[in-house]
Amino acid sequence: MWNYSDKVIDHFMHPRNVGVIENPNAEAEVGSIACGDMLKIQLKVDDEGIIRDAKFKTFGCGSAIASASILTEMIIGKHVDEVAKITNKDIAEALGGLPEEKIHCSVMGRDALEAALANYRGHTRKTPEEEDHSKLICRCFGVTENKIRRVVQENNLKTVEQVTHYCKAGGGCGACHSEIEDIIDDVWKVKAAERCERPEKPKQLTNIQKIALIQDTVEREIRPALRADGGDIELIDVEGDKVLVALRGACAECPASPVTLKGYVEQKLREFVSDGLHVEVVSQ
């Protein structure tokens, strides 16, 4: 029998913000009834980018209901750029934790939020699954290679059982277990190689050294990955710990650009330059 926190029980028994928003300017639907869980989320965002209302409908277990309920509370009143940073770990922690077997419910909430934010930014509403054209690994639950790689990296997963808890992959017939093991092994081999190649981050930097290291990191670590997907980035200026950049090419119109900016660009700069750096986009 799973142990649920008081918050999970409360949000399951008394879910907040269930329903439909009339004329929402952002919405998304992820999962499927066939796979056991489905979540639809709608947002009303004002002209300043503040989420003024959020509603959801879900088909799933108590943890799915609780995850969606608390997610709406976490985002109402916040700016879209701020909520774009929310992870599945944040959702689970806000609930006081979830049983490991139910973590996939928080992942579904994060996926729905990302797709809704993409929809808000004026792009055709596509779920992460619809945009993911990588190899289908788990046919029972329709989970792709990229989805598995992402949950492995973000949540430090090491076993097939853990992957199943986070995204259901491998939870059906079991035929995909060897492929999931290969993906896990590959992810951590790449990570180990990166750690070996990574130069030690300087403890103190002059302004000139910091700018030079930022430029080097953009050229060596960030730009190649963005260009591989048809995008690009330009370093505009550095003001203290604020790094001003302009997104170019496909990145300028990409629905996932807020996630790319904070989850990749800023992360790489903090990793190789300084923990205190934060990135902002400017129009140029």
C-alpha positions as CSV (number, residue, x, y, z in Angstrom):
1,M,0.0,0.0,0.0
2,W,1.4,3.4,-1.0
3,N,1.8,6.1,1.6
4,Y,0.4,9.5,0.5
5,S,1.1,12.8,2.1
6,D,-1.7,14.9,3.6
7,K,-1.3,17.3,0.7
8,V,-1.8,14.6,-1.9
9,I,-4.9,13.4,-0.1
10,D,-6.3,16.9,0.3
11,H,-5.8,17.8,-3.4
12,F,-7.3,14.5,-4.4
13,M,-10.3,14.8,-2.2
14,H,-10.7,18.5,-2.8
15,P,-9.1,19.4,-6.2
16,R,-8.7,23.0,-7.0
17,N,-9.4,24.7,-10.3
18,V,-11.2,21.8,-12.0
19,G,-13.2,22.9,-15.0
20,V,-13.1,24.8,-18.2
21,I,-12.0,28.4,-19.0
22,E,-14.2,30.3,-21.4
23,N,-12.0,31.5,-24.3
24,P,-8.6,30.5,-22.9
25,N,-5.5,31.8,-24.6
26,A,-3.4,28.8,-23.8
27,E,-4.3,25.1,-23.6
28,A,-2.8,21.6,-24.0
29,E,-3.8,18.0,-23.6
30,V,-1.2,15.2,-22.9
31,G,-1.4,11.5,-22.3
32,S,-4.3,9.3,-23.4
33,I,-7.1,7.3,-21.8
34,A,-5.7,4.2,-23.5
35,C,-2.5,4.6,-21.5
36,G,-4.3,5.2,-18.3
37,D,-3.7,8.9,-17.7
38,M,-4.8,12.0,-19.5
39,L,-4.6,15.7,-18.6
40,K,-6.0,18.8,-20.2
41,I,-5.0,22.2,-18.9
42,Q,-6.2,25.7,-19.9
43,L,-4.7,29.1,-19.0
44,K,-5.9,32.7,-19.1
45,V,-2.8,34.9,-19.4
46,D,-3.1,38.7,-19.3
47,D,-1.2,41.3,-21.5
48,E,1.7,41.4,-19.0
49,G,2.3,37.6,-19.2
50,I,0.7,36.9,-15.8
51,I,-1.4,33.7,-15.5
52,R,-4.7,34.9,-14.1
53,D,-6.6,31.7,-14.2
54,A,-5.8,28.0,-14.7
55,K,-8.2,25.1,-15.0
56,F,-7.8,21.4,-15.6
57,K,-9.6,18.1,-16.4
58,T,-7.9,14.8,-15.9
59,F,-8.5,11.1,-16.3
60,G,-6.3,9.2,-13.9
61,C,-5.5,8.1,-10.4
62,G,-5.5,10.2,-7.2
63,S,-1.9,11.3,-7.8
64,A,-2.7,12.6,-11.3
65,I,-5.6,14.6,-9.9
66,A,-3.5,15.9,-7.0
67,S,-0.5,16.8,-9.3
68,A,-2.8,18.7,-11.7
69,S,-4.6,20.5,-8.8
70,I,-1.5,21.7,-7.1
71,L,0.1,22.7,-10.4
72,T,-2.7,25.2,-11.1
73,E,-2.1,26.7,-7.6
74,M,1.6,26.9,-8.3
75,I,1.2,28.9,-11.6
76,I,-1.8,31.2,-11.0
77,G,-0.5,34.8,-10.4
78,K,3.0,34.0,-11.8
79,H,4.6,35.2,-15.0
80,V,4.8,32.7,-17.8
81,D,8.7,33.0,-17.8
82,E,8.7,32.0,-14.2
83,V,6.4,29.0,-14.5
84,A,8.4,27.8,-17.5
85,K,11.1,26.8,-15.0
86,I,8.8,24.4,-13.1
87,T,9.9,20.8,-13.1
88,N,8.2,17.5,-12.2
89,K,10.4,17.5,-9.1
90,D,8.8,20.9,-8.1
91,I,5.3,19.5,-8.5
92,A,6.1,16.4,-6.4
93,E,7.8,18.4,-3.7
94,A,4.9,20.8,-3.5
95,L,2.7,17.8,-2.7
96,G,5.0,16.8,0.1
97,G,6.3,14.0,-2.1
98,L,4.8,11.2,-4.2
99,P,5.3,7.4,-4.1
100,E,7.9,6.6,-6.6
101,E,5.4,4.5,-8.5
102,K,3.3,7.6,-9.0
103,I,6.0,10.1,-10.1
104,H,4.9,9.8,-13.7
105,C,1.8,11.9,-12.7
106,S,4.1,14.9,-11.9
107,V,5.9,14.4,-15.2
108,M,2.5,14.5,-17.0
109,G,1.8,17.8,-15.3
110,R,5.1,19.3,-16.4
111,D,4.5,18.1,-20.0
112,A,1.1,19.7,-20.1
113,L,2.4,23.0,-18.7
114,E,5.2,23.1,-21.3
115,A,2.7,22.4,-24.2
116,A,0.3,25.0,-22.9
117,L,3.0,27.7,-22.7
118,A,4.0,26.8,-26.3
119,N,0.4,27.3,-27.3
120,Y,0.3,30.7,-25.5
121,R,3.2,31.9,-27.5
122,G,1.2,31.6,-30.6
123,H,2.4,28.3,-32.0
124,T,0.3,25.4,-33.1
125,R,-0.5,23.4,-30.0
126,K,1.6,20.3,-29.9
127,T,2.3,18.1,-27.0
128,P,5.9,16.9,-26.3
129,E,4.8,13.6,-27.7
130,E,3.7,15.1,-31.0
131,E,6.9,17.0,-31.4
132,D,9.1,14.0,-30.5
133,H,10.0,12.0,-33.6
134,S,12.6,9.8,-32.0
135,K,12.4,6.0,-31.9
136,L,9.3,4.5,-30.2
137,I,10.7,2.3,-27.4
138,C,7.8,1.2,-25.3
139,R,4.9,0.3,-27.6
140,C,2.6,-0.6,-24.6
141,F,2.5,3.0,-23.4
142,G,3.8,4.9,-26.5
143,V,7.0,6.2,-24.9
144,T,9.9,7.4,-27.1
145,E,13.6,7.3,-26.7
146,N,13.9,11.1,-26.2
147,K,11.2,10.9,-23.4
148,I,13.2,8.2,-21.6
149,R,16.5,10.1,-22.0
150,R,14.9,13.2,-20.6
151,V,13.5,11.6,-17.5
152,V,16.7,9.7,-16.9
153,Q,18.8,12.8,-17.0
154,E,16.5,15.1,-15.1
155,N,15.8,12.6,-12.3
156,N,19.1,10.8,-12.1
157,L,17.5,7.4,-12.9
158,K,19.6,4.3,-13.0
159,T,17.2,1.3,-13.4
160,V,14.4,0.2,-15.7
161,E,12.1,0.1,-12.7
162,Q,12.7,3.7,-12.0
163,V,12.1,4.7,-15.6
164,T,8.8,2.9,-15.4
165,H,7.8,4.9,-12.3
166,Y,8.6,8.2,-14.1
167,C,7.1,7.6,-17.5
168,K,5.5,4.1,-17.6
169,A,8.0,2.9,-20.2
170,G,8.7,-0.8,-19.6
171,G,5.6,-1.3,-17.4
172,G,3.7,-3.4,-19.9
173,C,4.9,-6.5,-21.7
174,G,8.6,-5.9,-20.8
175,A,9.9,-6.4,-24.3
176,C,11.6,-3.0,-24.2
177,H,13.6,-3.5,-21.0
178,S,16.9,-4.2,-22.8
179,E,16.5,-1.0,-24.9
180,I,15.7,1.0,-21.9
181,E,18.8,-0.4,-20.2
182,D,20.9,0.6,-23.2
183,I,19.5,4.2,-23.1
184,I,20.3,4.4,-19.4
185,D,23.8,3.2,-19.9
186,D,24.4,5.6,-22.8
187,V,23.1,8.6,-20.9
188,W,25.5,8.0,-18.0
189,K,28.4,7.2,-20.3
190,V,27.9,10.5,-22.0
191,K,27.7,12.3,-18.6
192,A,30.8,10.6,-17.4
193,A,32.7,11.7,-20.5
194,E,31.5,15.3,-20.1
195,R,32.8,15.3,-16.5
196,C,36.2,14.1,-17.7
197,E,36.4,16.7,-20.4
198,R,35.0,19.6,-18.4
199,P,37.5,22.2,-17.3
200,E,37.5,23.2,-13.7
201,K,35.3,26.3,-13.1
202,P,37.4,29.3,-12.0
203,K,36.8,30.4,-8.4
204,Q,37.2,34.1,-9.1
205,L,37.0,36.0,-12.4
206,T,37.7,39.5,-13.4
207,N,35.0,41.1,-15.6
208,I,37.2,40.6,-18.7
209,Q,37.8,36.9,-17.8
210,K,34.1,36.4,-17.2
211,I,33.1,37.9,-20.5
212,A,35.7,35.9,-22.4
213,L,34.6,32.6,-20.7
214,I,31.0,33.4,-21.5
215,Q,31.9,33.9,-25.1
216,D,33.9,30.7,-25.2
217,T,31.1,28.7,-23.6
218,V,28.5,30.1,-26.1
219,E,30.8,29.2,-29.0
220,R,31.9,25.7,-27.7
221,E,28.9,24.4,-25.7
222,I,25.8,26.2,-26.7
223,R,25.8,27.4,-30.3
224,P,26.6,24.0,-31.9
225,A,23.6,22.4,-30.2
226,L,21.2,25.2,-31.2
227,R,22.5,25.3,-34.8
228,A,21.9,21.5,-35.1
229,D,18.2,22.3,-34.8
230,G,18.3,25.3,-37.1
231,G,18.6,27.9,-34.4
232,D,21.3,30.2,-33.2
233,I,22.2,32.6,-30.4
234,E,24.1,35.9,-30.2
235,L,25.7,37.3,-27.1
236,I,24.7,41.0,-26.9
237,D,26.1,42.2,-23.6
238,V,27.1,41.2,-20.0
239,E,25.9,43.4,-17.1
240,G,27.3,42.0,-13.9
241,D,25.7,38.6,-13.6
242,K,23.1,39.3,-16.3
243,V,23.8,37.8,-19.7
244,L,21.9,39.5,-22.5
245,V,21.4,37.4,-25.6
246,A,19.3,37.4,-28.8
247,L,17.9,34.2,-30.2
248,R,18.2,33.7,-34.0
249,G,16.9,31.3,-36.6
250,A,14.4,28.6,-35.5
251,C,15.1,29.5,-31.8
252,A,13.5,32.9,-32.3
253,E,10.1,31.4,-33.1
254,C,10.4,28.1,-31.2
255,P,7.6,27.4,-28.7
256,A,10.2,25.8,-26.3
257,S,12.5,28.9,-26.4
258,P,11.8,29.8,-22.7
259,V,12.7,26.3,-21.7
260,T,15.8,26.3,-23.9
261,L,16.9,29.7,-22.5
262,K,16.6,28.7,-18.8
263,G,17.0,25.0,-19.0
264,Y,19.9,24.8,-21.4
265,V,21.6,28.1,-22.1
266,E,21.6,29.4,-18.5
267,Q,22.4,26.0,-17.2
268,K,25.5,25.7,-19.4
269,L,26.7,29.2,-18.5
270,R,26.3,28.4,-14.8
271,E,28.1,25.1,-15.3
272,F,31.1,26.4,-17.1
273,V,31.4,30.1,-15.9
274,S,29.5,31.1,-12.7
275,D,26.6,29.8,-10.6
276,G,25.2,33.3,-10.2
277,L,24.6,34.0,-13.9
278,H,21.1,34.5,-15.3
279,V,20.2,34.9,-19.0
280,E,17.7,37.4,-20.5
281,V,16.6,37.7,-24.2
282,V,16.7,41.1,-25.9
283,S,15.3,42.1,-29.2
284,Q,17.9,43.1,-31.7
